[in-house]
Amino acid sequence: MFDWINASLNRKIGSVLAVSLSFLLIVIGYSIYQVRVINSELKEVSEIDLPLTEVITQVEMLQLKQHLSMERFRLLMGTNNAEQNPIKSFSDRHQAITHLLNRATQLISSNLNNNNIQFKPAEYQLILDEINDFTKSNQNFELQLESLLKRGLLSEKAWEELEVSASNLDSNIVTILKQINQLTLEATRYTENHQRQFMVIETALGICAFLLSSLLAFYVLHVIRTRIHSIHQQVELLHTSLEQGVPITRPDNNSVQPSDELGELELDLKKMISRLSDEMDTRKEVEEQLIVLATKDKLTNVYNRHKWSEQIQLLIDLSNQNKTFSLISLDIDHFKNVNDSYGHQIGDKVLQALANLLQKDLNKPDMVFRMGGEEFTILLTQQGLEEASNIAERFRHDIEHYQSENLPQFTASMGVTQYHLGETEDSLMTRADAALYQSKENGRNRVTTVA
Ligand SMILES: Nc1nc2c(ncn2[C@@H]2O[C@H](COP(=O)(O)OP(=O)(O)OP(=O)(O)O)[C@@H](O)[C@H]2O)c(=O)[nH]1
């Protein structure tokens, strides 16, 4: 049973068909057997019982005629109307009766010998014995009658004896006939019962076959529907994830053991979803890396000029809704000397050290941009001019006192300004650069704040 549940759909459907077919064959086989039994029973009735009844009825009729002729002869005996040659007519009837009795004996004995009689053969044997006995009694009666008739005038006593024998023969043949009729009746009833039984069993078998086939077919359909529903859910989940752009839930590939075609399809689908999920994860990582590459400076890992343009526009838009911000323009002092004295690589390291120092000191929403060369801009998204100036001064101090074993000391000049409502990026930058220029002009390593 367990194997069958795990079997392929083809095998499941094949099994349902095989069981239905087997049941059908059983019903057909049983029907053929029953029809044959009923047929042989009816054959027995039509080929033995009915001819036998006909023969014995003829014997009965002849026997009665013989009896009546005897009575008639007795009454007319000695009168002018007496029959001239009664022996011949008695003898003819006797021969006819003997012939009929031989036919009846032949009919029963040949069918008994050929095993054609299935229903109560012992009863037929009994009837055969009775017919044989009757034949002998009839033979004796006929001989007795013939000898008496040949002798002519008979005594009253002899006539009475003959009368008794004839009556006995009449009642014997009637009894045989009744027995045959009884047998025929019983055989017919038996066949009728047989037919009824056959109908009941055949109907029960048919119902069983129908129920079993329906149950199996229902089960197979249920299995197919459950699998298709599971596959449909996976596809639906995938569709929703793709539509909403959320990560694809990775299915559990181990939970399904493919036992049939739908199981294999489900497993293939899960594998495909897993692969798609991997691909989406990789693509997301690549996208994130691309965003980093597009927005960050490779050397210092602070934001680049491209990100600056995007961010300043955003802040200008926000400040138009009454939110202000400030910025610090920063340039390393005499950086050319650093490069010239220590080499370009050390120059790069100074740029990296400065970027780290600035980022470390900043709060989350504030951002550092490398505008090019040794120029940096710090965007203070929520601070006013005074606070920005203080931050710039803190930076200047930290840079001046920054110490590293492998790097030379360096300083930076800064220009600080605040965004004026409604002004453009250009005018803001011009003011910041002017302030920075002023710091350079005034001897460097200083902060100039311009409102
Ligand atoms: N190592 C290194 N040097 C750079 C890079 N970008 C620009 N520079 C150098 O920065 C120096 C800038 O020099 P200047 O514009 O003359 O300015 P300064 O020497 O800093 O003098 P002031 O700004 O007037 O104090 C140049 O020598 C450039 O080669 C870089 O990515 N790495």
The ligand as an ORCA input file, in Angstrom:
! r2SCAN-3c Opt
* xyz 0 1
  N      48.924     62.013     -3.615
  C      47.934     62.607     -4.269
  N      48.039     63.875     -4.652
  C      47.048     64.538     -5.254
  C      45.852     63.874     -5.592
  N      45.016     64.766     -6.217
  C      45.691     65.911     -6.296
  N      46.938     65.800     -5.724
  C      47.954     66.740     -5.573
  O      47.553     67.828     -4.746
  C      48.339     68.935     -5.018
  C      47.552     70.230     -4.985
  O      48.408     71.272     -4.993
  P      47.976     72.761     -5.063
  O      46.675     72.907     -5.809
  O      49.081     73.504     -5.593
  O      47.716     73.182     -3.552
  P      48.567     73.053     -2.259
  O      49.894     72.509     -2.582
  O      47.805     72.182     -1.329
  O      48.659     74.498     -1.739
  P      47.507     75.264     -1.049
  O      46.216     74.622     -1.421
  O      47.621     76.626     -1.646
  O      47.802     75.220      0.350
  C      48.957     68.654     -6.384
  O      50.344     68.448     -6.253
  C      48.273     67.403     -6.893
  O      49.154     66.565     -7.628
  C      45.733     62.519     -5.188
  O      44.730     61.878     -5.408
  N      46.793     61.963     -4.543
*
